[in-house]
C-alpha cells in the first residue's frame, strides 16, 4: 500500500466529509439529523487511511478498519435505516473522495494504483458495513468471528499486495 495515499486521505477527511455532506440530502439519509447522517464515516475513513499504510506501519490496522466499518453498519441498523442506505452512502462516498481530493490543498495527482487502493478500501468498508448491519443474525448463528475473518480475507483479495507496495 502507500504511506503517501494514507497521508493524503487522512489529511483530506474533512474535505471528503464536506463533499459527501453536500450530496447526502436525498434518500433515507435525509431522514437522519446531520450528525447522525455523517455517523461514523470519519472514523471509517481514518481507519481506512491507517489500513492503507505499508504493513510495517499498519500491523493490525486492517482488522481495526473492518471492525470500524462493521460498527458503522451496526449503527445504521440501530438508526432504523434500511440496508440500502449503506449502499447509498458508500456510493456517495465513492464519488466524494476523488472530487474532494482534487480540492484538498497540496494534494498531488493520484496514480492509478492509488485510485484502485481507494476503491478496494471502499469495497471493503461496504462489505464490513453490511456484515455489521446484520451482526445480530451472525451472532445468533455463532458466526460473527468467522464472518469478520472472511471480510479480512476478501479485503486481501481486493487490495494490491502489501509487499508489492513501494510507496
C-alpha positions, 0 to 999 in steps of 0.5 A, spaced: 500 500 500 502 507 500 504 511 506 503 517 501 495 515 499 494 514 507 497 521 508 493 524 503 486 521 505 487 522 512 489 529 511 483 530 506 477 527 511 474 533 512 474 535 505 471 528 503 466 529 509 464 536 506 463 533 499 459 527 501 455 532 506 453 536 500 450 530 496 447 526 502 440 530 502 436 525 498 434 518 500 433 515 507 439 519 509 435 525 509 431 522 514 437 522 519 439 529 523 446 531 520 450 528 525 447 522 525 447 522 517 455 523 517 455 517 523 461 514 523 464 515 516 470 519 519 472 514 523 471 509 517 475 513 513 481 514 518 481 507 519 481 506 512 487 511 511 491 507 517 489 500 513 492 503 507 499 504 510 505 499 508 504 493 513 510 495 517 506 501 519 499 498 519 500 491 523 493 490 525 490 496 522 486 492 517 482 488 522 481 495 526 478 498 519 473 492 518 471 492 525 470 500 524 466 499 518 462 493 521 460 498 527 458 503 522 453 498 519 451 496 526 449 503 527 445 504 521 441 498 523 440 501 530 438 508 526 432 504 523 435 505 516 434 500 511 440 496 508 440 500 502 442 506 505 449 503 506 449 502 499 447 509 498 452 512 502 458 508 500 456 510 493 456 517 495 462 516 498 465 513 492 464 519 488 466 524 494 473 522 495 476 523 488 472 530 487 474 532 494 481 530 493 482 534 487 480 540 492 484 538 498 490 543 498 497 540 496 494 534 494 498 531 488 495 527 482 493 520 484 496 514 480 492 509 478 494 504 483 492 509 488 485 510 485 484 502 485 487 502 493 481 507 494 476 503 491 478 496 494 478 500 501 471 502 499 469 495 497 471 493 503 468 498 508 461 496 504 462 489 505 464 490 513 458 495 513 453 490 511 456 484 515 455 489 521 448 491 519 446 484 520 451 482 526 445 480 530 443 474 525 451 472 525 451 472 532 445 468 533 448 463 528 455 463 532 458 466 526 460 473 527 468 471 528 468 467 522 464 472 518 469 478 520 475 473 518 472 472 511 471 480 510 479 480 512 480 475 507 476 478 501 479 485 503 486 481 501 483 479 495 481 486 493 487 490 495 494 490 491 499 486 495 502 489 501 509 487 499 508 489 492 507 496 495 513 501 494 510 507 496 
